Amino acid sequence: MGKRARKKKSGGLWIHLFLVAFCVFVVAGVYWQYREYRQLKVELADVQQQIADEQQKTLDFQAKKDYYNSDSYIEQIAREKLGLVKSNEILYINREQ
């Protein structure tokens, strides 16, 4: 009986060692996956911020395009840069300047 009891104890020891090693590998795997998850989450936040920034730039460019195509801007440029006036306006020139 003494030998059988020893075999069961040594067999139980191997099972315990295997379970401990298995648990260590599982915990290590979970840790590395969690670490990678956190890193990917940070990268996702960065990419989402970049997308938001680019969308804002697109809106700004669209607003500028709309302004540059507006009649008021074209009239302003015609008056300031080209010196044009409307047909019913009188242009006064100040020679003192």
Secondary structure, DSSP 8 states (H G I E B T S, - for coil): -HHHHHHHHHHHHHHHHHHHHHHHHHHHHHHHHHHHHHHHHHHHHHHHHHHHHHHHHHHHHHHHHHHHTSHHHHHHHHHHTT----TT------TT-
